[in-house]
Every structure is written in structure tokens, then in C-alpha cells.
Amino acid sequence: MTDHKAQIIIWDWTIRLFHWLIVLLVPLMWWTGEEGMMDWHRRLGLTLFALVLFRLIWGIIGSWTARFVPMIKRLGAVPGYVRDLFAGRHSPSFGHSPIGSLSVFALLAALSIQVGTGLFSVDVDGLESGPLAILVSFKTGRDIADIHELNFDILVILIALHIAAIAVYQFVLKANLVRPMVTGRRSDVRASSDVSVRAIPLLFSISLTAICLYAVINVG
């Protein structure tokens, strides 16, 4: 029975790939921005835009544990779930836990704001700007750039809280959340739905993402 349970897939490969690419891209985005490597910052920003857009689409039509609706339904259980955690009680979830769902929405919101503001941002001298900055005035672009910088601080705080939560689960609750995000599998839950990646939703998500990316790149 243990071996059978170990084969349960809870995260499809698109979710895992998205997660680890975000782990790679966010520090690179910060570094290229700090070092003034704006050509690379722009390229990485467009890559991040495509990833976040794909994830938002996949959250609607993707595999069950990737979808937002089941996560939204679990948000009402957050207070009770937190009380159980403080009492040392932890019941593994098939997919995101209530507090995990809250974390997903917070991080995706921050990432979406970061990407969205980056597209319209204008730097101080107006030489380095986002690909959609031509659609707004210089002043508006500068105001958006300020939001871009402020939101990054919020994003860093959310990431720090996310890492801290993973550490608590690992060392206090003895639940490894990192390994399933690598392998896609857990041995302490029972499957309640299919998480396979279906071809048509995947192709639709990739196609729509590519069309939007092309439009952003060629708007000027």
C-alpha cells in the first residue's frame, strides 16, 4: 500500500516547471536591475510575463490541483487550519492546503503586479522603458516605475514568508513540501481527482500565451 500511495501525483509537470523557473527568474530579475543590465532585465521580464500569464490561464483550465476554484473554496477553512497548526495538528491535503492556497494567490498577485508595472515603467531619463511604456505618459510611466519598485519589496516579503512556512512544515510538522514540487508525488495523501496534463488545454494555454507575448513585444 505504501508503494502504491507513493505513486500518487499531486502536481503536474507544468506547475513544477513554473515554480522552479520563478525561483530562478526572480533573483535574476533583481540582479539585472541592480546591475543596470536592462536588455537582459527586459528579456527576463518578458519571460516572466509569459510564465505568469500561462499560470493564470492554467489556473482556469489546467489540471485539478493547478486550478483556482478548488483553492478559492479552501480559503474559508484558513482560520481553522491555522488553529490546527498551532495545536500541532496537520492533515496533508491533496493539492494546496487552505493556507497554501492563500499563499498562491498572494504570490501570483504580487508577480502579476510586478510584471504588469514592468511593462509600462519608464526610467528617470526615459531611455530604458518597458515595451508598453509608449502607451502612457512619461509621468505615468514614472509613477508606475515607483509602484514596480515598491511591489518588489512586497514580493520579497511574501517569498520570505513562503520559505519560512516551508521550513516550519519541514522541521516542526515533519512534512516535506519541497520533494513533491520536484517529483510531483506524495506518499501521505490520497488522490481525489485526476491531475494529468491534457493536450488541448495545454496547447490552448501555450498558444494564447504566445499570442499575448507577441503582441506585447511588437506593440511598438
Salt bridges, closest charged atoms under 4 A:
ASP84 OD1 - ARG89 NH2 2.74
ASP143 OD2 - LYS139 NZ 3.09
ASP188 OD2 - ARG186 NH2 2.84
ASP194 OD2 - ARG198 NH2 3.12
